[in-house]
Amino acid sequence: MKEGFINNGGAIIQSMIDEGVKNGSRNATVTGNYIIEKTIKIPSNFSLYLQDCHLVMADDTFCNMFTNERCWTEEGLTANGKDENIVIEGRGRVILDGGNYNGLSERNSLKDGMPSIYRNNLVLFVNVEHFKVTGIHARNQRWWAFDFIFCAYGTIRDIDFLADGTRIDENGNRVKGLYWGQPGGHPAIYIRNADGIDIRRGCHDILIENITGFTEDDTVALTCLPSKMHQVEGKSEDMYNVMIRNVRACSHCAIVRLLCQGGAKQYNIFIDGVMDASKECDCLSGPGETGVRIGDNEMYGSRHATEEECYNIHVKNVYARTLQVLWLAGNIGNITYENINGFDQPENAPIIRDDRMNK
C-alpha cells in the first residue's frame, strides 16, 4: 500500500457518488489521497468535486480511473443512451496519477489476454453531452490521459500534464530525456503514445483552454478517424466547432495535432495561442517534433481526407522551437494561419513545412 494513501479508493468514491444520487444532491466532494483499484462511474446530472486530493491507479490494474456511467455498455453506444451534464472539477491541487505502468500498449491491445488499450485512459467519456473537466494535474498517464469520443458541448480547462519521459537505452536501463534520433527510435520510449487530451470522432462544440506541462506524444490531439471501437449508432462521426487556446506545453511529438482520414469530416477548428515550453522541461533532451501539425503523410484511416472533408482550419499565434513549427499535410480546404514563429530551432529547421497534396 502506498504510504499515506487510502486503499480501495475506487469503491469508496463510487459510494460517495451513489450517496449523492440517493440523497438528491447530485454531487460529491472527494478530499485526501486514494489508491484506485476500479473504475469510478459518473452518472448524468452529476458534479464530482475533487478538493486537494491525489488519486493513483493501483498496480497491475487495467481499467479507467473515471468514465461516464454508460461507457462500456451497449446502451451507451446508441444515440438515446447518452449521458449528459457531467462535471469533474478540481479544486486546489488535484492529481490524477497513472501510477506504475501496467505494460498495456497499442501493440499488445486485445492480444495475449490483454484488454483494450482504451482501458488505460485516466478519463474516458463516450457519448456524453454537456460536460466539464477542469482544474486537474495529470501524472504518469499509461496512454492517452483524457479521451472523448462522440462527446459534445464541453469544456476542458486548466489541465497540467507530466507524462513519463524515459526511454530504454542500449544497455537496457531506463534513462530520462527523449529526443528525435535517440538510439532505438520510437520503440525505445518506455510509455509510448502518452498523449494529453484526445478529442475523437463524433465530437463537436468543445472548448479546450489553459493547457500546460509535458506529454510524451501529442499534448492536444483532434483525430477524426473512423473506428469500430466505441461506435455510437445513429450519430455522425464528423468533428467540428472546436476551439483550442492558450496551450503552453511541450511534447516529443506535436503540441497540437489535427488529423482527418477515412471519410469523416473535420471542420471549423480554431487554434489560438500555442507556446513551446520545452526549454523548461527535463523530459526532452532536444527539441520536439512539431508545434502544430495538421494532416499527415502516413495513413491512419482508409484514405486521406478531401478538401471537402477537412476544411475551415484557423491557426494563429504559435511560438515553438520544434523541428518545424507548423506542419501541413494531406488535403486541407480553406486553412488560414498567421503569426507563426520559431525560436531556438535547430539549424535549417523550417518555420512552416508544407507537404499538402492540394497546395
N, C-alpha and C positions, 0 to 999 in steps of 0.2 A: 504494500500500500504506500502511495506517495505521501511523504511526511506533510502533515498539515492539511491533507485533503480528506474529504468525507467519501467513503466508498458507496457504490450503488447510487450515484447521483442521478443517473437517468431515471430510475424508478422513483426517486424522491421528488425530482422536479416534475415528473409526469403526474404524481399525486397532487402537487400544488395546482397544476393546470386543471386536473379533474375537479378539485375542490372549487376553483374559480368558476367552472361551468355549473357545478351543482348549486352554489350559493347565489348565482345570478350576477356576480360582479364582472364576469368575463375578463378577468385579468389576474395576474400573479406576479409577485416580485421575488426574485432569487438573489440572495446575498451569500457570500462565502465561497469556498473552494471545493469542487466536487470532481470525482472521477466518474466519467460517463461510460457505462457498460452497455447501454441500449439506446435506441433512437427515441428522442423526445418528439412527440407528435402534437402539433399545434392546430386546434380546430378553427373553423371560421368564426369571425366576430370575436377575436380574442387578442389581447395585448399582453405580451410577456416582457416584463421589465427586468433587466439584468443590472444589478447595482453592485459595483465594486466586487466582481467575482471572477474566478478563474476556473473554467471548465476544461478538463483534459480528457481525451479519449483513453480508455483503458487499453492496456497492452493486448495485442492479438485479437482485437475486435475488428469486425468487418461490417460496419454499419455507419449510417449518417449520425451526426450529432442532433440536428434538427431537420424535420420535414413538416410540410403541411399534412393534415390528418389523412387525407385521401391519397397522398402519394404512395406509390407501390400497391395500389388497389385497382381492380378492374373498373370500378365505378369512377375513379379519378381520371380515367382515360377516356371519358365521354364529356361532351360539351355540358351536359346537365350535372355532371359530377364535380364541378369546380368547387374549390374552396375560395373564400373571399374575406376581406377585411382582417388581415393578419399583420400584427406588428411585433417585431423583435427590436427592442430599444435598449441600447447600452447606456448606462448612467455611471459616471465616474470612470474608473479604469476596469474595463471588461475584456477578458482574454478568452477566446475560443481556440483551443490548442489541440492539434492533431496528435500530440504525444509521440511515442516511439513508432517508427514506420512499421507497417504490417506486411510489407512485401507485395501487396496487390498493385499491379500496374496495367497499363493498356495492353502490354504484350501477353500477360497471363490471365486477363479478364475472361471469365467463363470457361477457363481451361483447367484441367487437372484438379477439379473440385473447388476452384476459386469462384467467388461470386462476381457480379458485375462490378466494373471499376466505378460505376456511379455510386456504389456504397461508400466510396471514400470521400465524397463531398462532405464538408462540415455542415453546410446548409444546402438542402436541395428542395426547391419549390417547383412543383409541376402542376399546371392548370390552376393557377391562383390569380385572382383579380383583386386589385386594391390592396397593396401590401407596402410595408416599410421595414427596412433593415438598416439600422443606424447605430453609430457610436460603438464600434467593435474593433478590437485588435485581434487579428487572426495570426496564429503562430503555427509553424511546423505542419502546414496542410499536407495531407497524404496524396493529394491530387489537386484538382481544382477546389478552391476553398468554398466559393459561393456559386451555385449553379441554378439558373432559372430557365425553365422550359415551358412554352405556351403560357407565359405569365404576362399580365397587362396592368396598366395604371399603377405603377410602382415607383418608389423612391429608395435608392441605395446611397447612403450618405455617411460621411465621416468614418471611413474604414481604413485601417492601417494594417499592413502585411509585413511579416518576417518569415519567409519560407526558408527551408533548409538550403544552404548554399555550398554544400560539399560535393566532392566527386571522389571516385576511387582512382588513386594514382597507379603508376606502373608497378609499384611494389605491393599493391593490394590494400593500401592504407587510405582511410578517409581523410581528405585534406580540404581546407576551406579555400574558396576562391575559384569562380568559374570564369572562363574566357573562351572566345572563339579561337579555335586552333589548338585547344588543350589536348594532351595525349588521350587517346581513346575516343575523342569526339563526344557526341551527344550520349552514347551508351554509357560513358564513364560517370555521368551525373547520378548521384545516389537516389534522389527522388525526382523522377522525370515528369515534365508537364505539370508542374506545381503552379498553375495559374492562380490569379486572384479572383476576379469576378467574371463569370461567363454568362452571357445572355445568348440564348439558343433560339432555334426556330420557333415560330409562332408567337414571339414576344413583341409587344408594341406599347407605346406611350409610357416610357420609363425614363426617369432622371437618375443619372449617376454623377455624383459630385464629391469633391473633397476626399480624394483617394491618395494615400501615401504608402511608403515602405518599399520592400523588395519582394519580388516574385521570381522564381526560377524561370518560368515560362511567361506568357503574356500577363500583364497586370490587369487590363480590362480587355476582354475579347467578345466581339459580337460575331458569332459564327452561325450562319444560316445555312445549314446542311441537312437535307432530308435524311431521316434515320428511322429504323424500326423501333428503336428504344423510346419509350415514353411518347408514343404517337397518340395524340388526342383526337378521337373520332369526331368529325363534324367541325373541326376548327382549321383555319388556314395556317399553313406553315410560314407565311410571309412575316418578315420582321420590318417594323417601321416606327417612325416617330420616337427616336431615342436620342437623348441629349447627354453628352459626356463633357464635364467641365471641371477644371481645377484638379488635374492629376499631377502630383509631384512625387514621382516614384522612379524606381529603376528595375530593369528586367534583363535577364540574359537574352531574351528573345525580343518581343515588342512591348513597349509600354501600353500602346493601344493598338488593337488589331481588329480589322473587319474582313470577313470572308463570306462570300456567297457563291454557291455552286449547286448544280443538280436540279434547277428548276424553280426553287422557291425564290421569292423576291426580297430584296433588302433596299429600303429607300427612306428618304427623309431622316438622315443621320447627321447630327451636328456635334462637332468636336471643337471645344474652345478652351485652350489652356492646358498644355502638356509640357511639364518640365522634367528633364532628366536629372535625377538626384544621385547618380552613380558615384560621383566623386566622394560622397559621404558614406559609401557602402563598402564594407569589407567582404561582402559575399561575392563581389566581382573583382577579378584581378586585372580586368581590362574593360574596354567599352562594351556595352550591349549591342545587339544587332541593329535594332530599328526603333525610332521614336514612335511614328505612326505608320502602320502597314495596312494597305487596302488591297485586297485581292491576293492572288498567289500564282506563281508559275507552275506549281505542282498541283496534282489532282487529289482532292479530298472527297468530292462528290462525283457523280456520274459524268458531268461535263462542266465546262466553265459557264458562268452566267453570261447573258447577253446584256447589251446596253439598256434594254427594256426591263431587265430583272434586277440590275444593280445601278441605282441612279439617285440623284439629289443627295450627294455626299458633300459635306461642307466642313473644312478643316482650317483652323486659324490659331495663331499664337502657340507655336511649337518651338521648344528650345531643347536641343539634345546633342550629346557628344558621341552618339552611336555610329555604327559603320555606315549608315545612311539615316538621315533624319526623317524623310518621308519616302516611302516605297510604294509605288503603284504597279499593279499587275492585273492580268485578266482583261475583262471588258468593264468599263465604268461609264455610265451615261451621266452627263451634267454634274461634273465634280468641280468644286471651287476650292482653292487653298490660298492662304495669304499669311504673311509674317512667319515663314518657316525658316528657322535659324539653326546653324550648327556652331558649336564651340568646343575647343579642345578635342577635335576629331582626329583620328589617325590621318597621316599624310595621304592626300589624294582621295579621301573619302567624300562621296557626293552629298550635297545637301538633299537633292531630290534624285531618286533613282526611278526612272520611268520605263517599266517593262510592259506597258499596256499593249494589248493586241490592236486596239482601236485608236491609238494615239495619232 
